């Protein structure tokens, strides 16, 4: 694979973005089902101050959406030619056929770099 560390960071960012998107969607579906079952109006149900029973899930959904926005901001920075390599990355140095190579771990992405 011939990708720069910045390109690998973008892959990790987008992988995390879509993971969060799936989590947020599933959570929103559960919340909507609960709202319909309760017969509550949208504004009242989604106010965590008025809906203590679902407040944790409502706040979790907002945290997921905020992280998605932050990840999209990183992707936009990459798209404008900026560096996003400062996004958290774990590195380890295994060997491949006797030569030292670096494995980059970014949110589930494992890629060998030279």
C-alpha positions in Angstrom: 0.0 0.0 0.0 1.5 3.3 -1.0 -0.3 5.8 1.2 1.1 8.6 3.3 0.5 8.7 7.0 -1.9 11.6 6.3 -3.9 9.5 3.9 -4.0 6.7 6.5 -5.2 9.2 9.0 -8.1 10.1 6.7 -9.0 6.4 6.3 -9.1 6.1 10.1 -11.2 9.2 10.4 -13.7 8.1 7.9 -13.9 4.6 9.3 -14.6 6.1 12.8 -17.1 8.5 11.2 -19.2 5.7 9.7 -19.0 3.7 12.8 -20.4 6.6 14.8 -23.0 7.2 12.1 -24.3 3.7 12.5 -24.3 4.0 16.3 -26.1 7.3 16.2 -28.7 5.9 13.8 -29.4 2.9 15.9 -29.7 5.0 19.0 -32.0 7.5 17.2 -34.3 4.6 16.0 -34.6 3.3 19.6 -35.4 6.8 20.9 -37.9 7.4 18.2 -39.6 4.0 18.9 -39.8 5.0 22.6 -41.1 8.4 21.7 -43.9 7.0 19.6 -44.8 4.4 22.2 -45.0 7.2 24.8 -47.0 9.4 22.5 -44.8 12.4 23.3 -44.2 15.3 21.1 -40.7 15.6 19.6 -39.7 18.8 21.5 -40.6 17.5 24.9 -39.3 14.0 24.4 -35.8 15.0 23.2 -35.3 17.5 26.0 -33.1 15.6 28.5 -34.2 18.0 31.3 -37.9 16.9 30.8 -37.2 13.3 29.9 -35.1 11.8 32.7 -35.9 8.2 31.6 -34.1 8.7 28.3 -31.7 11.6 29.2 -28.6 9.4 29.0 -29.5 8.2 25.6 -30.4 11.6 24.3 -27.1 13.1 25.6 -25.2 10.1 24.1 -26.8 10.8 20.7 -25.7 14.4 20.9 -22.1 13.3 21.8 -22.0 10.9 18.9 -23.2 13.7 16.5 -20.6 16.1 17.9 -17.8 13.6 17.3 -19.1 13.1 13.8 -18.9 16.8 13.2 -15.4 16.9 14.5 -14.4 14.0 12.2 -15.9 15.7 9.2 -13.9 18.8 10.1 -10.8 16.7 10.0 -11.7 15.2 6.6 -12.4 18.7 5.3 -9.0 19.8 6.5 -7.4 16.9 4.7 -9.4 17.8 1.5 -8.0 21.3 1.6 -4.5 19.8 1.7 -4.0 20.1 5.5 -2.4 17.6 7.8 -4.6 15.5 10.1 -1.7 13.2 11.2 -2.1 14.7 14.7 -5.3 12.7 15.1 -4.5 9.9 17.7 -2.5 7.1 16.3 -0.9 4.1 17.9 2.3 2.7 16.4 4.2 -0.4 16.9 7.2 -1.8 15.1 6.9 -5.5 14.0 9.2 -7.1 11.5 8.3 -8.3 8.0 10.7 -10.8 6.3 13.5 -9.7 8.6 13.1 -6.0 7.8 11.7 -3.6 10.3 8.5 -2.0 9.1 6.0 0.1 11.0 2.4 -0.9 11.6 0.1 2.1 12.0 -3.0 1.4 14.1 -5.7 4.0 13.7 -9.2 3.1 15.0 -9.0 -0.4 13.6 -6.9 0.4 10.5 -3.8 -1.7 10.3 -1.5 -0.7 7.5 2.2 -1.3 6.9 4.3 1.7 6.0 7.9 1.9 4.9 
